[in-house]
Amino acid sequence: MPKTRIIIIDDDPDIRDVLNLTLTEEGYEVLEAENGLEGVDLIKNKAPNLVIVDYNMPKMTGPELCAIIKKDILLSHLPIIMLTGKSDVSDKVSGINAGADDYLVKPFEPRELMARIKMILRRTERDLDANPLTRLPGNVSILNELQERIDKKGSIAVIYADLDKFKVYNDKYGFSHGDEVIRETARLLIRSTQCCGDPDDFIGHIGGDDFVVVTAPDKADTICAKIIEEFEKIAPSFYTDEDRQAGYIMGKDRKGVEQKFGLLSISMGIVTNENRQLTHVAQIAEIGAELKEAAKRIERSSYVKDRRTDSRAE
């Protein structure tokens, strides 16, 4: 089981050393940054479970860092503990208002810090079922959302989406680049849904390159069209100049045969209750998988919407 990862962001090397030693002895994986700009970059690339940040730092203050992290939907649930050298109430209020989940005044008692860290991690684990890579709601939340929509008996559209040729991309470019593609895809889904959907729409990350969007039937086509438009714009940026200009990469298919594979694309299937009754979550997932497979047979980013009154796709 992977260790819990904590990032320390502080311009004081002595404080970083004390924190690193304390946390390492407790079995945590520790990463360090000496200023806010470096810290933001580390957070976005290393997916920590918790961040400890100083209030006053060069280049970017603790509250400024908090504000940036909390505005990023993929990082907004990341717990942050703010360290301050003052006991001034205004500093504490400023940190909390910026999005810090807790604060400690320096010099701090290591045992108190550990108690607060464990409390916050327990609370986060209990309250947030999130994919560790994107921080989007995971499978438990997805199942609960779908069941709640079914129980309400209102109109529903469920978009199942995943990437085409992703395994070949991962094989050539490596998992680090693949993870960044998944994060960018998550951000794109969020932007497209916020742009074209309803305020109560739901976005979840099933795992790997599989995502789900729950929206209204009259919004689903527009959301899918927007996702395709935006994905086609960013997909070339995932490749080197040479591969981008060629328009393909070499890779092995499922049978191990070397061949050309075009650039990444996205396929989606839309399940709705416009023409049929949706009675359980497994039914929705089964129809979604069928529709998505139909979309994958199209050699470009595309979506297929269920318009029939039985389990077949149109």
C-alpha positions in Angstrom: 0.0 0.0 0.0 1.5 3.4 -1.0 2.6 5.7 1.8 0.6 8.9 2.6 2.4 11.7 0.8 2.8 15.1 2.5 4.3 18.2 0.9 6.1 20.8 3.1 6.3 24.3 1.7 8.5 26.7 3.8 11.4 29.0 3.1 13.1 28.1 6.4 15.3 25.0 5.9 15.3 24.3 9.7 11.5 24.1 9.8 11.5 21.8 6.8 14.1 19.6 8.5 12.1 19.3 11.7 8.9 18.6 9.8 10.6 16.1 7.5 12.2 14.2 10.4 8.9 14.1 12.4 6.8 13.0 9.5 9.3 10.4 8.2 9.5 8.8 11.6 5.7 8.4 11.5 5.9 6.6 8.2 4.8 9.4 5.8 6.4 10.1 2.4 7.7 13.7 2.5 8.4 16.1 -0.3 9.7 19.7 0.1 9.5 23.1 -1.6 11.2 26.3 -0.4 8.7 28.8 -1.9 5.1 29.0 -3.0 5.7 28.8 -6.8 7.8 25.7 -6.4 5.1 24.3 -4.0 2.2 24.8 -6.5 4.2 23.0 -9.2 5.0 20.1 -6.8 1.4 19.8 -5.7 0.1 19.6 -9.3 2.6 17.0 -10.3 2.9 14.8 -7.2 -0.7 14.4 -6.0 -0.1 14.7 -2.2 -2.6 13.7 0.5 -1.9 16.8 2.6 0.1 20.1 2.4 1.8 22.0 5.2 2.6 25.6 4.1 4.1 28.6 5.8 2.2 31.8 6.0 5.0 34.2 4.9 7.2 33.1 2.0 9.0 34.7 -0.9 7.4 34.7 -4.4 4.0 33.6 -3.1 2.5 33.7 0.4 0.7 30.8 2.1 -2.8 32.4 1.6 -2.0 33.1 -2.1 -1.0 29.4 -2.6 -4.2 28.3 -0.8 -6.3 30.4 -3.0 -4.7 29.0 -6.2 -5.1 25.4 -5.0 -8.7 25.8 -3.8 -9.7 27.3 -7.2 -8.5 24.2 -9.1 -11.4 21.8 -9.1 -9.0 18.8 -9.2 -7.2 20.0 -6.1 -9.9 21.9 -4.2 -10.4 19.0 -1.7 -6.7 18.8 -0.8 -6.3 19.5 2.9 -3.9 22.3 3.9 -2.3 23.1 7.2 -1.0 26.7 7.5 2.0 27.5 9.7 2.4 31.1 11.0 5.0 32.8 13.1 2.5 35.0 14.7 -0.4 34.4 17.1 -2.3 37.3 15.5 -5.9 36.4 15.0 -5.9 38.3 11.6 -3.3 35.9 10.2 -5.3 32.9 11.3 -8.4 34.3 9.8 -6.6 35.2 6.5 -5.3 31.6 6.2 -8.7 30.0 6.9 -10.5 32.4 4.5 -8.0 31.5 1.8 -8.9 27.8 2.2 -6.5 26.4 4.8 -8.2 23.6 6.8 -6.2 24.2 9.9 -3.3 26.3 11.3 -0.5 26.1 13.8 1.6 28.8 15.4 5.4 28.4 15.3 7.2 27.2 17.3 4.8 24.2 17.4 4.7 21.0 19.4 5.4 18.1 17.0 2.9 15.9 18.9 0.1 18.5 18.3 1.1 18.7 14.6 0.8 14.9 14.3 -2.5 14.8 16.0 -3.9 17.5 13.7 -2.5 15.8 10.6 -4.1 12.4 11.5 -7.4 14.1 12.3 -7.5 15.9 9.0 -6.5 12.8 7.0 -9.2 10.7 8.7 -11.8 13.3 8.0 -10.7 13.6 4.4 -10.7 9.9 3.8 -14.1 9.6 5.4 -15.7 12.5 3.6 -14.1 12.3 0.2 -14.2 9.4 -2.2 -11.9 10.8 -4.8 -9.6 9.5 -7.5 -6.1 10.0 -6.3 -4.9 11.3 -9.7 -7.6 13.8 -10.6 -9.4 14.3 -7.2 -12.7 13.8 -9.0 -15.3 11.8 -7.1 -14.7 8.0 -7.5 -16.8 4.9 -7.9 -18.6 5.1 -4.6 -19.8 8.6 -5.2 -20.6 7.8 -8.8 -22.8 4.8 -7.8 -24.5 7.0 -5.1 -25.1 9.8 -7.6 -26.7 7.5 -10.2 -28.9 5.7 -7.6 -30.1 9.0 -6.3 -31.0 10.2 -9.8 -32.8 6.9 -10.4 -34.7 7.2 -7.1 -35.8 10.8 -8.0 -37.3 9.5 -11.3 -36.4 12.7 -13.1 -34.8 13.1 -16.5 -31.2 11.9 -16.7 -28.4 11.6 -19.2 -25.2 9.7 -18.3 -22.1 10.3 -20.5 -19.5 7.6 -20.3 -16.1 8.8 -21.8 -12.7 7.3 -22.3 -9.6 7.9 -24.4 -8.8 5.9 -27.6 -5.2 4.6 -28.2 -4.2 5.6 -24.6 -2.4 2.3 -23.9 -0.2 2.8 -26.9 0.5 6.4 -25.8 1.4 5.3 -22.3 3.7 2.6 -23.7 5.7 5.2 -25.7 5.6 8.3 -23.5 5.5 6.7 -20.1 3.1 6.8 -17.2 4.1 10.3 -16.1 3.0 11.8 -19.4 -0.1 9.5 -19.4 -1.1 10.8 -16.0 -0.9 14.4 -17.2 -3.1 13.5 -20.2 -5.7 12.1 -17.7 -5.5 15.2 -15.5 -5.9 17.5 -18.5 -8.8 15.4 -19.8 -10.5 15.8 -16.4 -10.0 19.5 -16.5 -11.5 19.6 -20.0 -14.5 17.6 -18.9 -15.1 20.0 -16.0 -14.8 23.1 -18.2 -17.0 21.7 -20.9 -19.7 20.6 -18.4 -19.6 24.0 -16.6 -19.9 25.8 -19.9 -22.7 23.8 -21.5 -24.4 21.9 -18.6 -26.4 22.7 -15.5 -25.1 23.8 -12.1 -26.0 20.5 -10.5 -24.3 18.3 -13.1 -21.9 15.6 -11.7 -18.5 14.6 -13.0 -16.8 11.4 -11.8 -13.6 9.5 -12.5 -14.2 5.7 -12.7 -10.5 5.0 -13.0 -7.7 5.0 -15.6 -8.9 7.0 -18.6 -12.6 6.3 -17.9 -14.9 9.2 -16.8 -18.6 9.8 -16.3 -20.7 13.0 -16.5 -24.3 13.0 -15.2 -26.4 15.8 -16.7 -29.8 16.5 -18.3 -30.8 14.9 -21.6 -31.2 18.2 -23.3 -27.6 19.2 -22.3 -25.8 16.0 -23.1 -25.3 16.5 -26.9 -23.9 20.0 -26.4 -21.6 18.9 -23.7 -20.2 16.0 -25.8 -19.7 18.3 -28.8 -17.8 20.8 -26.6 -15.7 18.0 -25.1 -14.7 16.8 -28.6 -14.0 20.4 -29.8 -11.7 21.1 -26.9 -10.0 17.7 -26.9 -9.1 18.0 -30.5 -7.4 21.3 -29.7 -5.3 20.0 -26.9 -4.5 16.4 -28.1 -1.6 17.4 -30.3 0.1 19.2 -27.4 0.6 15.8 -25.7 3.1 14.7 -28.4 6.6 15.6 -29.5 7.0 17.9 -32.6 8.1 14.9 -34.6 5.1 12.7 -33.7 2.7 15.6 -34.0 3.8 16.4 -37.5 3.7 12.8 -38.5 0.2 12.5 -37.1 0.8 9.0 -35.6 3.1 6.9 -33.4 4.3 3.4 -33.8 3.0 0.8 -31.3 1.8 -2.8 -30.8 -1.9 -3.7 -31.0 -3.5 -6.3 -28.7 -2.0 -9.1 -30.7 1.5 -7.7 -30.4 1.6 -6.6 -34.1 3.6 -3.3 -34.7 1.5 -0.7 -36.5 0.7 3.0 -36.8 -1.7 4.6 -34.3 -3.2 8.0 -34.8 -3.2 10.7 -32.1 -5.3 10.4 -29.0 -9.1 10.8 -29.4 -12.0 10.6 -27.0 -15.1 8.3 -27.3 -18.4 8.8 -25.5 -21.7 7.0 -25.0 -24.8 8.8 -23.8 -27.4 6.8 -21.8 -30.7 8.6 -21.2 -34.2 7.7 -19.9 -35.9 9.7 -22.7 -37.1 6.6 -24.5 -36.7 3.9 -21.9 -36.9 3.4 -18.1 -33.6 3.2 -16.2 -34.2 1.2 -13.1 -30.7 0.3 -11.8 -27.1 1.4 -11.9 -25.9 -1.8 -13.5 -28.3 -1.3 -16.4 -26.9 2.2 -17.0 -23.3 1.0 -17.0 -24.1 -1.9 -19.4 -25.8 0.4 -21.9 -23.0 3.0 -21.5 -20.3 0.4 -22.3 -22.2 -0.7 -25.4 -22.6 2.8 -26.7 -19.0 3.7 -26.0 -17.8 0.7 -27.9 -19.9 1.8 -30.8 -18.3 5.3 -30.7 -14.8 3.7 -30.6 -15.5 2.1 -34.0 -15.5 5.6 -35.4 -11.9 6.7 -36.3 -12.0 10.0 -34.6 -13.3 11.7 -31.4 -17.1 11.0 -31.3 -20.1 10.1 -29.3 -23.1 7.8 -29.7 -26.4 8.5 -28.0 -28.9 5.8 -27.1 -32.2 6.6 -28.9 -33.8 3.1 -28.9 -36.3 1.6 -26.5 -34.3 -1.6 -25.9 -30.6 -2.2 -25.1 -29.3 -1.6 -28.6 -27.4 1.5 -29.5 -28.2 3.8 -32.5 
